[in-house]
Amino acid sequence: MEKGARHRNNTEKNHPGGGESDARPEAGSGGGNIIGSGIFVSPKGVLENAGSVGLALIVWIVTGLITAVGALCYAELGVTIPKSGGDYSYVKDIFGGLAGFLRLWIAVLVIYPTNQAVIALTFSNYVLQPLFPTCFPPESGLRLLAAICLCNVQPHVVPECIVRWATRVQDIFTAGKLLALALIIIMGVVQICKGEYFWLEPKNAFENFQEPDIGLIALAFLQGSFAYGGWNFLNYVTEELVDPYKNLPRAIFISIPLVTFVYVFANVAYVTAMSPQELLASNAVAVTFGEKLLGVMAWIMPISVALSTFGGLGTAPDLYTLLQSLNAFLITDELLPLPQCISTLLMLVTSDMYTLINYVGFINYLFYGVTIAGQIVLRWKKPDIPRPIKINLLFPVIYLLFWAFLLVFSLWSEPVVCGTGLAIMLTGVPVYFLGVYWQHKPKCFDDFIELLTLVSQKMCVVVYPEAERGSGTEGTNDMEEQRQPIYQPTDTKDKDLVGQPQP
């Protein structure tokens, strides 16, 4: 089993040449991890909430700019706190163990399962929409196909040899989404050259088809931000990057403007072939676009998008390997743990992808803002620590102003959806204090936890690693690190959790 960022630090100090990524693919990795199923599902959600074509395009551009600002803030944090694990490591080191635990808690219970459910529902819509050209596919069919898709790619079902095979063909899935986007943009350019740009003319682009509402505009930004998800991927593997001080900002400057360009022009292409009403009437906008412009070759679009979305299922960044005490089980009989699949399937109680996107987008932005607020706190508390990348404080301030606007008005517009995410996050507080912070528990409590763990292991067919079963030292160290904030009362530099950046 993979260790957390702290364990990788020790390994790399002993083996400086191992575990590093090649510098060349970093920009491609950034763009490749951002471009996913979101661009094939979010355009409808953005347009529906924005209320006009022109405002929807502005939302896409502003979301790209805010994403770039957030990525620059994360770049400074990534080289100031040179640990893999992304915002989990930053929040834990700056604000202490509770904040870090809540970041993992909400990631495992909300963010990862919901993202997977949205991708699976996108797959279902793009597979079934061609079979129902005049109406929406039935909700039961969408949920059933999404569940089958999840169960066939979730690790607990697929043997290890198949997982390795799936990794080798990941390039095919990536090619699928790039082919679909290239076709959309090229056909859009052709349409513009033919004079089909009625909805791009200013007087038509800003023609509102619904009453403007500040809360709906906030939701439009949440929908757009889902398509930009993955912009902080390189922060999860900071320690594996070659020369992160140069390559991390380079990846940001290349990938995010490129992705913004692709997204904006894909949406421009959509409205050259479809009216806003036609776009809103489809849950698979790329399929409708292909049917209008590709003729007998329209089948390319649903196949390309289905490949793209299917390839995005069952993957998660290193963040989830850091929740040692809850998710540190090893497989038995060549099967992987069951709980993540169950939590993902629970999200399929609804087939409304846009509600799920609002749900996960709100929680994502909540912790993005907390992490970037930590950057300002770190500047104040630790002004003298080395910062190989140091950006102007105006950037985190701009991001936090936008963050406050987004959270307040999206919560006001969707109080039940967004409030549910907050409530689930707060359930992690007693779990942290009972399971991590409280060290000297009575024997009856420990016996109960041991029994619960044993029953869970039997139900999910998983076991702890041999080293952890043989010794509790590592688990104790993990708990102690969870409890320790970055700020130590001692002046000794070598005890600071934020150390010198690695050469």
Buried (B, 14 or more C-beta within 10 A) or exposed (E): EEBBBBBBBEEBEEEEEEEBBEBEEBBBBBBBBBBBBBBBBBBBBBBBBBBBBBBBBBBBBBBBBBBBBBBBBBBBBBBBBBBBBBBBBBBBBBBBBBBBBBBBBBBBBBBBBBBBBBBBBBBBBBBBBBEEEEEBBEEEBBBBBBBEBBBEBBBBBBBEEBBEEBEEEEEEBBBBBBBBBEBBBEBBEBBBEEEBBEBBEEEBBBBEBEEEBEBBBBBBBBBBBBBBBBBBBBBBBBBBBEEBBBBBBBBBBBBBBBBBEBBBBBBBBBBBBBBBEBBBBBBBBBBBBBBBBBEEEBEBBBBBBBBBBBBBBBBBBBBBBBBBBBBBBEBEEEBBBBBBBEBBBEBBEBBBBBBBBBBBBBBBBBBBBBBBBBBBBBBEBBEEBEBBBEBEEEBBEBBBEBBEBBBEBBBEBBEEBBEBBBEBBEEBEEEBEEBBEEEEEEEEEEEEEEEEBEEBBEEBBBBBEEEBEEEEEBBEEBBEBBBBBBBEEEEEEEEBBBBEBEE
